[in-house]
Amino acid sequence: MGKAETMRSQARREFDTWAGSYDRSLLNRFMFRPSYLAFLEELHRWRKDTPEPFHLLDVGCGTGTFAGMLAATSLPAEIVGLDYSAAMCQVASGKAHQVGMQKRVRFVTADSEHLPFADGSFDVVTCGNSFHHYPHQQNVVTEVRRILRPGGRFMLIDGFRDNIVGWVTYDVIIAAVEKHVHHAPWSAVDGYFKTAGFCEVRRRKLNYWFPLLLTVGTA
Ligand SMILES: C[S@@+](CC[C@H](N)C(=O)[O-])C[C@H]1O[C@@H](n2cnc3c(N)ncnc32)[C@H](O)[C@@H]1O
């Protein structure tokens, strides 16, 4: 098995196993929830003067918590969550059914590198805490650019490893626990966005402990 396939299948195994207890993980409080809130803040700011419905894809959606939070706001989003782990998608669909949100939110099992959607079919793509699992990160950013309409946004959050706290957290501890992962430095992420054709690329650091980097680009 090549390195890329090892990385992909290890992620799928890890999250297929974790799906049942994922929502009870302590990481939810420290890493995942701050990411959902940052996405919501960005979306509210961007869409506040535009009442038209918009299509959002959440890549690496996990158990669909962000999709559920977004569907519960006043933002008129039609939401698709995509994840490589069928078990995570199953938990996500179950949660959406439980709260009667299945009409506004659906989940698809697929690989981030091959998004099963037409060119220009989404207004915004979010991707939180999943990018470090992708063997070909540039390909994913290029693929996201393909499915965004002109003027659409890509909002990416992943571990910030460009200071000492982030380096110890992600390159030492998380890398030892998860093995086949790669937290890209800001310079690489910036390069991926620009190579894919995004403009107005900006970044924001979140959190002191478990630092995160939010990168936003316009298609
Ligand atoms: C740490 S979880 C983050 C989930 C969610 N975004 C959140 O913030 O709670 C990472 C997710 O990325 C998914 N993932 C890993 N590799 C993937 C790939 N190649 N394509 C799509 N999803 C992938 C995993 O299955 C997992 O659900």
PDBQT file of the ligand as one rigid body, heavy atoms in Angstrom, charges set to zero:
ROOT
HETATM    1  C1  LIG A 301     -11.091  15.245  13.712  1.00  0.00    +0.000 C 
HETATM    2  S1  LIG A 301     -12.450  14.859  12.681  1.00  0.00    +0.000 S 
HETATM    3  C2  LIG A 301     -13.198  16.465  12.435  1.00  0.00    +0.000 C 
HETATM    4  C3  LIG A 301     -14.659  16.347  12.165  1.00  0.00    +0.000 C 
HETATM    5  C4  LIG A 301     -15.430  17.657  12.150  1.00  0.00    +0.000 C 
HETATM    6  N1  LIG A 301     -15.050  18.515  11.046  1.00  0.00    +0.000 N 
HETATM    7  C5  LIG A 301     -15.274  18.370  13.465  1.00  0.00    +0.000 C 
HETATM    8  O1  LIG A 301     -14.627  19.449  13.498  1.00  0.00    +0.000 OA
HETATM    9  O2  LIG A 301     -15.781  17.853  14.467  1.00  0.00    +0.000 OA
HETATM   10  C6  LIG A 301     -11.689  14.559  11.076  1.00  0.00    +0.000 C 
HETATM   11  C7  LIG A 301     -12.686  14.010  10.064  1.00  0.00    +0.000 C 
HETATM   12  O3  LIG A 301     -12.064  14.001   8.770  1.00  0.00    +0.000 OA
HETATM   13  C8  LIG A 301     -12.499  12.836   8.089  1.00  0.00    +0.000 C 
HETATM   14  N2  LIG A 301     -11.559  12.507   6.998  1.00  0.00    +0.000 N 
HETATM   15  C9  LIG A 301     -10.301  12.035   7.109  1.00  0.00    +0.000 A 
HETATM   16  N3  LIG A 301      -9.765  11.835   5.892  1.00  0.00    +0.000 NA
HETATM   17  C10 LIG A 301     -10.704  12.205   4.988  1.00  0.00    +0.000 A 
HETATM   18  C11 LIG A 301     -10.759  12.250   3.566  1.00  0.00    +0.000 A 
HETATM   19  N4  LIG A 301      -9.711  11.849   2.826  1.00  0.00    +0.000 N 
HETATM   20  N5  LIG A 301     -11.879  12.711   2.968  1.00  0.00    +0.000 NA
HETATM   21  C12 LIG A 301     -12.951  13.108   3.717  1.00  0.00    +0.000 A 
HETATM   22  N6  LIG A 301     -12.963  13.078   5.062  1.00  0.00    +0.000 NA
HETATM   23  C13 LIG A 301     -11.859  12.656   5.700  1.00  0.00    +0.000 A 
HETATM   24  C14 LIG A 301     -12.537  11.778   9.187  1.00  0.00    +0.000 C 
HETATM   25  O4  LIG A 301     -13.289  10.642   8.817  1.00  0.00    +0.000 OA
HETATM   26  C15 LIG A 301     -13.111  12.574  10.349  1.00  0.00    +0.000 C 
HETATM   27  O5  LIG A 301     -14.507  12.486  10.428  1.00  0.00    +0.000 OA
ENDROOT
TORSDOF 0
